[in-house]
Amino acid sequence: MRELILLISLHDQDAADNYWTAFQHALARTETACEGHMLLWPLTEAIGAAGFYVEWKDTAAVVRGVQALCDRVGLRVDWGAPEPLAATFLAGKDVPGLMAIAQVSLQAAGFTLWCWDTQADAYAGWMIRSADEPVLAELARQLHLMIDPADETY
C-alpha cells in the first residue's frame, strides 16, 4: 500500500508519508480486518484531497473533486463548457460521462484518473502520472484491488 500511496501523492514523499500515517490510523479504526479490496476504504479516508468520493448522481461534486486533484499540479480540465458547474451544463451529464471528459484532458497532460468499485452508489478514486500506470496495474494485481481508468468505469 505504501507504494500505491506514493503514486497517489504524485511522488511527493512528504505527502506520501503523511498519507501513510493517516492510512495506518484509518486502518486501526476499522472494526474488521481489512485486506484486498476493502483496503480502499481506509485509503480513501487517508488520502483526503488527493482522492475523491462522490455519490453516483452528484455531478457537481465530481467536477469539484477532479478539479481539486488537478489544482495540485496546476491543470485545468476542458469540460467543454465555460462554467462546468452551471446547472445547464450539468443537467445533461452523469458522473461517468464527466469522468470520461476529465480523462481526456488529464491524459493529454500526462495524468490518468482512476476509480475503484465502491460496491455502493458512489464513485471514488485518485489521479496518478500516466507513466506510473504499469506500476499501478501490478500493485492492483498484487493487492487484489478492483480499479479501472475513470473512462472505463463500471
Buried (B, 14 or more C-beta within 10 A) or exposed (E): BEBBBBBBBBEBEEBBBBBBEBBBEBBEEEEEEBEEBBBBBBBBBBBEEBBBBBEBEBBBBBBBBBBBBBEBEEBEBEBEBEEBEEEEBBEEBEBBEBBBBBBEBBBEBEBBBBBBBBEEEBBBBBBBBBEBBEBBEEBBEEBEBBBBBBBEBE
